[in-house]
């Protein structure tokens, strides 16, 4: 009994096919209360929970007769889940609560993923005692027919599915007291909903409802009603019949009026009408203490009356939501608000363009030729390209880029970087929080180019007048630069750009503002107290913040500029030994550091050191007993820019030919492995290695293992990577081998090397010798094992099928050939029913395929995929629908493989057009880096 209560099932074997064919039976019993009590069977957190349940049912364990609560994961294999659920009426006859929620798995950003549940077996209507059914976070598009037949249901939870409507049969549930259908796609409600006489709580928030049926007033027992975040424009007068209503949530709708009868509901204690379009409300509601009206245009004049006939009307700004298969949209002088499939938002104000313009976009994978980073910058996003390049807008366009904020925010700021005027520059950026771990970087752009989000040290800028100015660091109170009077000739506006940290402001000596001519930039990089002593082997060694000063305009000042740096930690001007104090200087782009202590006059106070310069560069103050510190400073500066990472190589448990390769910062390894090891297995991570932001490396499979398919990021069988500390350096590939796996398993390996893929890959013996070298590019080697194939003496996979040759897609967007589709079929495995349902195949066709190929899983998959592909011949968007179905079925690995094939096809197509001089000149090519002087596109 204790094993059942803990969710543990004895690992006894039982044929699952027999479990599927077991006869149906119906239980009977008295009505059960809402909350289950007694024995609980929780299998939602156990891998293979359905298998465990099927084995227990086949064993006919007597403990099952006492179970009244069962929880399974909605992410289970659909076939196993269907088989397990079909056994419930006679294996768990006293079941009162059934929870089949998805959401246990999360995507890369931490959002809950939907389960694969799309229907329920009809036999579940035999659960006569069932009172609580939770189907939340799944992929239901219609309510299963068995649900309205569960007459004893007291609570029904359908939140976060894909329901577009509710059946009228739902009104036949006499005992239903709690119904939640939040965050679905409901546009209307059935009038039969008013027949739920026992309903006490109804939550329909987060849908697309525009109106309510009058029958909703017949819900005489309703105490709580939530209709927030819909599109309701009015409420029916029958609301006065909700005499038991205590809580009514109607915020975030389009209500222009509400009936005065709401104020006369006798039990109403809270009425939330925030964020609607209410300009006037009944006095009874306006003065009621339980009514919330914030966010309404109360008291404001109504909008202008309709124009007389014949007067041209100004249409509202359209809103566009682009799907993944679209890469362009049209902008008219009217303006528009656009949300791209990649999560980017654009706001074109009215009048931004004088004539219609077609805008194209593309999200590039980041690589050094596309990503200009400073020595201490970090990339936070991919590279967004917007075309046509260089076309100026008459009004600035709003751009929002989504990114995950870095953990370390002290003395750092986030900016949008763009290519403008032959060089890369940072735009004035504002951050808007969407969720605790998701931020928008918002900026205004005057024209289109390339855009990316960067984290950089806080930079403070000003424009210096002839009368002089004082520039202070907002990241460190002790860093100051004083410009004396006469340092420049022309008056210039002084400005301080304050990022995260403690803002100190700026003080200028000129009150008037004129056009800017030259900008001075101050950047401070903090140095950890333990890093320098560890590098020098000297406990007393210390260093000040690293200061970078740069400018545009003349390289020198007319008068010396005074720079103030804080003394290194633990050092004061009263006790220091001046022979140990070193002022270091670095002039870009040279990577060497020079000791200039003897060339400047250092003025020391108790806490600070001051010196004068006539031009800007990098400055660093060290306190050490070492004498030749230039070379040590270069090593320390490189150490500041290095990230400590680990490399992992994992194989999917149910498909060992699928290999996940990832480079992770050391502090993220444990959490990532805990999340992945449910689906993957593999060796321990590599030893810690150090990498620079934007450094290239590659993975090479060795000892008989090779990559299975051609990929755009694969050169000579080597997978190329670029390390960015705040992005997911992850790729999933499929591997194969020419060795005989029927005789024995293949034990190979994958090695990681720095740099680009060499033109000539060394032999294995030479590679092993290079690994032992002092300047080796080798970083790590991890084992890969392809298990021995069993029972494969027969024909190859899919050999018994007659598949007609076909090409899915088109030449410009990319083809999927018969070979490509066979590769997709090989990857699906037991997930194919979920993919089929998301492709739009009816459930009856799935049953027919299962019956026709009941002993051949490969035949089921290939027949489903190719029969669907043949029906898509000549139809646009078929490949996009396939990718979307794979993602919705939690097979993002296969979706990325398909995208890689399409990208390779598009690249070859563009190369062919360019070779024959047919390619448009204004389209960017993946093989061409952004030109420093972009040509305006012809419109």
N, C-alpha and C positions, 0 to 999 in steps of 0.2 A: 504494500500500500504506500509506503514512504517513497518508493521509486516512482510511482505514478504521480504523486503529489509534487515531486521535484522536477518532473518533466523528463525523467530518465527512463528509457525503454530498453529491455533486454535485447542484446544483439543476436537474436535467433533468426535464422533464415526462413523465408517463406516465399513461395512464388508469387510475384506481383501480378502476373496475368490472371492467376486464380482469384486474386483479390478483386481485380477489375470485373470479373465475371460473376461475382457472388450475387445471389438474388436479393431483391429489395424487400424491405419489411417496414411496416409502420408501427410506431409506438403509440401508446395512449396513456393518458394520465391527466391529473388535474392541472389547472393553471398554476404557473410558477411566478414568484415575485420577480421584480426587475433585476435585482442584484443577485448574482449566483453565490451560493455558499457550499461549503463542503469540499469535496475533492477537486483539485485543479490539475489540468494537464497542459503545461506550457511548453510548446515545441517551436516557438517562433525564433528563438535565438540559437537553436541547434541546427548545424548543417545536416541536411537530409531529414528534416522533421517529418515529412510525409512518408518517407521510407520507414522510419521508426514506427509511425502510427500503423501503417499497413502490416508490418510484421506483428505488431501487438494484436491487431484485429485478426490476422490469420491464425495466431496462437490461441485466440479466444480467451484472452486473459480475463479472469473473473473480476479484476479490479476495474475494468472498463465499465462495468454495469453501475458503478457508483460515481463515475465522473460526471460532473454537471457543468464544468467550465473547460473549454478547449480553445487554445490559441495557436494558430499556424501562421506562417509568414506568407504574405502575398507575392513574395519573390521566388517561391518554389517553382519547380518545373511544372508547366500547366498540365501535362499528362498525369504526373504523379498526384498533383493536387486534386484533379478531377476524380481519380481513382479513390483517393483517401476520403474525399467528401461523399462519394457515392456509398461508402460503407457505413456512414455515421448512423442512419436511422435504426439499424439493427445491432450495431456494435456499441453505440452509446445511446441507449434508448432514453436515459434520464437527462440528456444534455439540456441545459437551460441557457447557457451563454456560449456563443460561437464568435470568435474574433479572427478575422482573416485580413488584417491590415497589412498594407505595404508600408513603405517609409523607413524600414530598418536600414536600408542602404542609402548612402549619400553620394552626391557628385563631388567634383573637385572643389567646389566652393562651399560645401557643407550643406547644400539643400537636400531635402528628402526626395528620394526617387519613388515614382509610382510602382506598385506591384504589377504583375502580369495578369492578374485575375480579370477576365472579361465576361464570364458567365458562371452559373452554378448548375450542377446537375438537378434535374427535375425531382429526383428522389428525396432531396432535402425537404420537400414539403411534408414528408412523413415525420419530421421532428416535432411531434405534437406538443412537447413541453418547452420548446425553445421560446424564450422571452426576450433575449438580447442578441442582436445580430450587428456586428461591426464590419463593414466592408470599405472602410476609409482608405485613402491613398492607393487606389487601384486604377484600373483602366476600363472601368465599366462605361459603355456608351448607351446601353439600355438596361433597365432594371430587369434582372432575371425573373422569368415567369413564375418561378416557385415562391418568390418572396411574398406576393399578395395572398398566397395560399397558406401562409404560416399564421393562422388565425390567433395564435396565442402570443404574438409578438407584442412586447411592451415598449421596446426601444429599438430604433432602426437608425444606424449611422452610415451615411453615404458620402461623407465629405471628401473633397479633392479627388473626384473621379472626372469623367468626361460626359456626364449625362446632359442631354439636350432637352429632355422632357421627362415627366413622370406619368406612368400609366394611370388611367382612370380606375383600374382595379385596386389601386392602393387604398381607395376609400372603403374597401371591404374589410379593413383590419379593425375590429371593434375594440380591441384592448390597447391599441397603440397610444402611448402617452408622450413619447419623446421621439421627434423626427428632426434630423439635421442633414441638410444637403448643401452645405457650404462649399464655395469655390468649385462650382461646376459650370455648366453652360446653359442653364435653364433660361428660356425666353418667355415661357408661359407656364401657368399652373392649371391643372385640370379642375373643372368645377366640382368633381367628386371629392376633392380634398375637404370640402365642407362637411362631408359625412363622417369625419373622424371625431366622433362625439367625445371620446376620452382624451383627445390630444391636449396636453398641458404645456409643452414646450416645442416651439417650432423655430428652427434656425435656417434661413435661406439666404444668408449674406454671401456676398462675393459672386453673384450670378449676373445675368443679363436681363432681368425682369424689367419690363416697361409698364406693365399694368397688372392688377390683381383682379381675380374673378369676384363678383359680388358675393358668391357663396362663402367667401372666407369669413363673413360675419356670422356664419352658422356655427363657428367653433366656440360653443358656449363654455367649454372648460379651459380654454386657452389662457394661460397665466403669463407666459413669456413669449414674445415675438421679436425676432431679429431679421430685419430686411435691409441691413446696411450694405453699402457698396453695390447697389444695383442701378437701374436707370429709370426708376419710378418717377413719373411726372405728376401723378395725382393718386389719391386714395379713394376707394369706393365709399359711398355713404353708409354701407352696411357695417362699417367699423363700429358704429354705435352698438351693435349687437354683441361685441366682445366684452360682456359684463364682468368676466373674471380676470380681465387683463390687468397685470400689475407692472410689467416691464415691456416697453415698446421702443426698439432701437431702429431708427430710420435715417441715420446720418449717411452722408456721402451719396445722395441721390440727386435727382433733378426736380424735386418737388417745388412747384410754384405756389401751391396752396394746400391747406389741410382743413378738414372739416371741424367745425366748432364743437361737434359732439364728442371729440376726444377729451375735452375738458370735463365732460360730465360722466366719464367712466368712473364708477364708484371706487374701484380698488387700485386705480393707476397711481403708482408712486414714482415712476421715472419715464420721461418721454424725451428721447434724444433726437433732435432735429438739426444737428449741426451740419454745416457744409452742404446746404441745399440752395435753392434759388428763391427762397421766401423773401418777398418784399413787404408783405403785410400778413399778420396772423391775427386770429380772433383775440379780443382783449382778455378773455378768460385764460388763454394759454400764455399770453404775453406776461401776465402778472403771476403765473403759477410758479412756485418755487421748484417744482420737480421737472420743469421743462428746460432743456439746454438748446440755445439758439445761436451759438457762436458760428461765425463763418457764413452767415446769410446776409444778403444786401438789404437788411431792414431799413426802411426810411429813405432809401435811395430812389431817385426817379426811375420810372420804368423805361425800358429801351424805347428808342424812337419808333413812332407808329409806322406801319407799313407805308411804303411810298405809293403815290397814286399810280394808276395804270399808265403804262408807257414810260415810267421812270426806271432807268436801269438799276438793279439791285446789286449791292455789294455782297458777294457771297462770303460765308464764313471761311476761315483758313482751314483747308483740308488737312486731315491727319492720315498719314500713310504708315502701314506696318508691313515691312518687306519680309517675305519668307526666304528660306535658305536657297531657293533655286532662282532668285532674282538678284542681279548685281547692278541695276540701274533704275533710275526713276526720273520723272520730269518735274521741273520747277517752273512755275509760271510767275508773272508779276504779282499775282495774288498772294504768293507765299505759301508755305506749308510747314507742317511739323512731321518729321520722318523718324521712325525707329527702324534701324537696320537689324538684320537677322543676327549679326555678330554682337549685338548689345550696345551699339553706338546710337546716339540721338543727335539729330540736327534740327535747328529751328531757323527757317528762312523767313524773315519778316516781309511784310508786304512792301513791294518796291525794291527788293534786293536785286532783282534782275529786270531789265527793261524788256526783254523778250524771253520766250520759253527756252530753257536750257535743260539738256539731258545730262544728269550727273551719274557718274559711274563710281563704284567703290570696290575696294579689294583689301582684305586683311592679309598681310604678308607675315610669314614666320620670321622672327627676328634673326638677324645675322650681322656680323660686323660691318659689312659694306652698306647696310641699310640703317645701322644704329650708331649714331655718333655719341660716344660717351666720354665724359671727362675722367680723370684718374680716380675720382672717388664717387662717381655716379653709379646708380643702379637702375636697371630697366624694370618697369612695372607692367608693361603691356606689350601686345604685338604692335606691328607697324601698320597703320591705316593709311591707305592711299585714296585720295579723292580726286577725281578728274571731272572736267578739264583743268589741267595745270595752269596756274598763272592768271586765270580769268578773274578780274577784279569785280567785286560786288559793289553795288551802290550803297548798300547798308551791310554792316558786319553780320555774319552768320554765326549763330550759337552752336557750339560743338560740345557734346558731353561724352567722355570716354570713361568706361567702367574699369576699375582695377581693385585688387585686393591690397589694402594698406600694409606696408611693412611693419614689423614689430618694433624695430628701433626707430623712434621718431625724434629723439632728442637732437636738437640742433640740425635737423634736416627738414627739407620742404619738398613738396611735390609740384612739378610743373609739366606743362605740355610743350614738347619741343617740335619744331617744324622747320622745314626748308624754306627760306625766304631770302630774296635779294642775294642770291649766290652763296649763301651760308646758312648754317643752322642757328636758330635763335630760340629763346624760351619765351613763351607767351604769358601774359598775366593770367594766373590760374586761380580759380576759386573751387574749394572742395565742398561737395554736398553729400551728406550721408544717406545712403539708401537702406543699409542694414549695418549692424555692428562690425561686420567684416567685409563690407562692400561700400566703396565710395565712388562718386562721380568726380572726375576732373573736368571742370567747366571753363571754357574760354571763348573769346570772340575771335573769329578768323576773317581777314579781309579777302583772302583768295584761297584756292585749293592747292594742296601739295601733299607731302607726307607728314604724318603726325604720330607721336608716341608719347607715353607718359614716363617720366623719369623722376627718381628720387635723387636729390643732390644735397650737399651741405648748404646750410642757410647762406644766402648771398644778400648783401646789403649794398645798394648802389646809390650814387648821388651825382649831380651835375654841379661842378664847382664854379663859383663866380670869381671875378678878379679880387673881390674883397676877402676871399678865403672861406673855409668851411671846416666843420668837424664831423667826421664820419665814424660812427660807433658800430660795433658788431652787436647784432641782436642775439647772437648765440653765446657770446662770452663778454662779460662786462668789462674785462680788462684790456680788450683789443680796441685801439683807437688809431685813427689816422688824421693828422692835423694838416690842413692846407693853408699856408700863410697867405697874406695879401700879396698879390702880384705873382702867384704861382702860375696863373693863366692870364691871357690877355683879354679874352672876350667874356662877357657875363653869361653864365649858364645856370639853368634851373637846378637846384639841389633837391635830391629825392632819396628817401630811404625805403627800400623794399624789405619789410619785416616778415620773416617766415616763422615757423614754430620755434618756441623758446621764449625767453623773457625779452620783450621789446624794450629797447632803451631810447628809441627815437633818434632824431638828429637835430642839430642846431646849425642854422645858417646865418650869414651876416648880410644877406641881400633879400629884401622883401619882395622885389618885383620878379616876375617870371617871364622868361623869354624863350625863344626856340632853342632846343638842346643841340649842342654841337659835339660834345665828347662825354662819354660816361666812364666813371671809375667803379670798379667792382671789387668788393672785399669778400673773401671766402675763408672760413675758419674750419679746420678739421681737427677734431679732438683726438688725443692719443691716450690709450689706456695706460694706467700707472704701472702695470706689471709687464707690459710688452718690452719696453726698453731695457730694464734690468735683466730680463731673461735673455735678451739678445746679446747684451754686452757682458753678461756674467758678472755684473757689478751691482750689488743691492742699492747703492746710493745713487745710481744714475737716474736722471729724470729729464723730461723734455716739456717744453711749452706747447700750446696748441700750434698746429701747422697753419701758417697764414699764406694765402694766395691773393696777390693784388694784380689786377689787370686793367687795361684801359683801351679805348679806341681813340684815335687821333694821334697827335705827336707823341713820340716815344719818351720824351724827356719833359721835365717841368722847368720853368724859368727860375724858380727858387726851390731849395731843398724842402722836402715834405717829411714831417716827423711821424714816425711809426712807434707805437707803444705796444709792447707784448708783456704779458704777465711772466714773472719768473717761474721756472719749473717748480712743480709741487715739492714742498719740503725745504725750499731754498728761500732765504730772505737776503735782502741787500746788506744787512748788518753782519751776517755771519758767513757769507759765501767766500770761497777762494776764487778770485777773479781768473786765476790761471786755469780753472776747470770750466769756465763759462765760454761757450762757443756759439757764435752766430753763424748759421749756415745759410747758404744762398743757392738757389737753383734757377737757372734761366731756361725756360722752355724753348725748343723741344729737346734740349740736351738732358740726358737722364742723370748727369753727375751732380753732386753737391759739393760746393766749395766753402771752406772755412774763411770767412771775411772778417773775423774778429779784429785782426790787426789793421784793417783798412777803414774802420769806422770808429767813431767816438761813442762808446756806450755810456749812457747816463743812467745810473742805477738809483732807484729809490728802495724803500723797504719791500715793496711788492712788485715793482715793474722795472722793465728795462726800456729805454728810449734810444732811438738812433735815427739818423736822417738819410734819405735816399733821394735821387733825382729821377729814377725810373722804377717801374714796378716789376715784381717777380715773386718767387716763393721765398719765404723766410721761416727759419726754425731756430729756436734757442735751446741748446743742450747744456746740461751740467754733468760732466763726466771727467774722470782722471785719464781717460784715453787721450792720446795726442793726435793721431791721424784719424779723424772722425768722418772724413768725406765718404770713404767706402762703406763705413758702418751706417751712415745716414742713408745711403742708397738702398742697402739691405732693409733697414727699418722702414723706409718709405714703401718698398715693395711689400713688406709684411703687413702694412696697414691695408693694402688693397687685396690681400689674399683671403679666400674663403676656404674653410676646412670642410671637406665633403667626403661622403662615402658612396661607393658604387654598388648597385644591386642588380642581380639577374635572377628573375623568378619565372617559373613555368606554370601555366594554368593547370590546375589539378585535373580537370576533365579533358584537357587537350594539351598534352605536353609539348606539342609542336609550336604552340604559341608562347613566345618568350617576351617578358616585360623587362626592359632595360631602363634604368633611371639613375640619375646623379642627384644626390640629396645633400643639403647642408646637414652637418653633423647633428644639430639640435632637432631635426625633423625625422630622423631615421626611425626611432622607436615607434612614434605615433603612426608613421606611414606603414610600417610593417604590421602593426596590430590591425590596421584596416585592410591590408592586402592578403594576409595569410589565411583568411577564410576561403579565398578563391585561388590562391597561388601557393606554390611551395618552391623551395630552393635553398641554396647555401647561405651562410651568414654573410652580411655585407663585407665589402673589402675593408682593408685598413684605411685609415684616414689619409687623404691626399689633399694638397692645396692647389687651388685654381683661381685664376683671375676672372673678374666679371668680363663676359664676352669672349672667353678663351675657347678655341676650337679643340675638339677631340673626336675620336671615332672608336667604334666597337668592331672587332674582327672575330668572326667565328672560326674556330680552328679544330683540327683533329677529326676531320670527316664530316663536319656540320657546316652547312651553307644556308644562305637566305633563300627562301622559297620563291619570292616574286620580285620583279623589278620595281624599284621605288625611286621617286625623285631625289630622296635624301640618301641614296645608296650608290656608292661608287666602287666598282670592282668587288662587290660582295661585302663592302664595309659600310656600316651605318654611320653617317656624319651627325655630330651634335655640336651645339654651341651652349656653353654654360652661362646661365643668367640666374643669379642667386634667388630672385623673387618669383621666377616662373617655374613651371613644371618641366624639368628636363627629362621627359619620359617619352619612350617610343615602344610600341608593341610590334613585333615582327613574327613572321612564321618561318620556321626553319625546316630543312629537309636534309637528307643524307643519301649519298650514292651507295653506302654500305648496306649489307644484307641485314635487315632488322628481324628477319624471321628466325635467324640462327641465334642471335644474341643482341643484347642492348648495345646502343652506340654511346660511348662515353667521350664526349667532346668538351670543349671549353669556349669561353668568350673572353677576349682580352681587350683592355681599354688602353689606347695610346693617345698622347697629346698631339696636337697639330692637325693639319689637313691630311687626307689620305694620300700616301706617296704614290707616285706613278708606278713604281716597281715595288711590289710587296715582297719582303725578304722571305727566304725559306724558313721553315720552322726552327732549324738549328741556328740560323743566323739571328732570328728573332729572339731566341732564348739567350744568345750571347749579348745582344743589345740590352736585354732586361737587366743584366748584371753590371752594365756600364755605369760610370759615375754621372754622366749627363743623359741618362736613359729617358726616352720618351714614354716608355711603358709605365702604366700606373697600377694595373691590377689584372688578375686572371681569376675567373670564377668558373666552376664546372657546370656543364650542361649534359643531361642524360636523356636520350630518347629510348624509352622502354622497348623491349622486344615485342614484336607484333605476334599476336596469338590468333590462330584460326584464320589466317589470311592466305591459305594455299589456293583459294578459289580465284575467280576473276577480280579484277581491280574494282575500286569503288565506282558505282554507276555504270559498270560495263554492260549490265543487262538492260539498260534503258536505251531507247532510240530517241536521241535528242536532235531536233532539227537545228541546223546552223542559224544563228541569229546574232544581230548586233543591237544592243540596247543603248539608245542615246543618239547623239549626232556628232559630226566631226568637230564642231567648234567647242562644244561643252565637254566632249569626251565620250568614247564608246566603252561599253562593257561587252566584251566578246563572250563566246560560248566558254572559252577557257577561264575567263574571269568569273563567270557565273558558277562554274564548277568549283573554283576556289572558294567562293562565298558559301556554296552548299557544303563544302567540307568543314567549314568553321561552325556552322549553326548547331549541329547536334540536336539535343532534346529541346533547344529553344525555338525550333522551327514553327510550332503552332502559334506562338506569340507573334512572330514575324508575319506569318500568314494573315492573322487577324488584323494586324496593323496595316497590312497591304490591302485590306478590304475584302478578303476572301470570306464567304459565309461559313458559318460553323458546320453546316451540312456538308459542304465540300471537304472540309477537314476530316470529317468522319468517313466520307467516301474514300479519301486517300489513305487513311489509316487502315480501312478494311481491305482495300485493293493491294496495299503493300504491307500487310500486317506483320510479316516476318522480315522486313527489309527497311531499316531506318533510312539508309542512304537513298533508297528508291522513293520513300515518302518525301524527303527533302528535295531531291532533284525534280520529281514530278511537280511538286507544288511550285518551285521557283521557276521552272522553265515554262509551265503552262501559264503562269502569270505573265512572264516576260513575252510570250507569244501574243498574248492579248493586248500588250502595250505597244506593239509594233506601230510606229508612225505617230504615237501620241507624245506630245511634249511633256517634259517634267517627270518622266517615268523613273529616271535614275535618282532624281531628288526624292521621289516618294519612297524608293527602296532605302536610301540612306536614312530618311526620317523614320521609317518602320524599324530599321535596325536600332536606332537610338532609343526609340520608344520601348523596344524590347530589351533594353539594358545590354545591348551588344555594341557598345561604342567602339570596341576594338575592331570589329568587322567593318563598321561604318568608316572608321579612319583608314582602313585598308582600301576600301572602295574609293574614298576621296583621293588617296595617294595614286591609285591607278588613273583616275580622271585627271589629276594634275599632270601626271606624266604624259597622258594623251594630249592634253591642251598644250603642253610645252612643245611637244613634237609637231603639233599642228601649226603653232605660231612660228616655229623654226622653219617649217616647210613654206609658209607664206612669205617669210622674210627672204628665204633663199630664192623664191621666184619673184621677189619685189612686189608682192601683193598685200603685204601687211600694212595697216594704217600707221602712219608715223606718230600719231598722238597717243598710241596705246603703249603702256609700259610692258616690258618683257621681263620674265623672271631672271633672265641671265644678264640683265642690264641694271646697274645700280642707278639710283636717282641722280640725274644730271645736276651739277651745281648751278646750271642756268636753265631752268625749265622753259620750254617753249609753250606759249599760249596755244591751246587747242582751238581749232576752227569750229565755230558753232553756226 
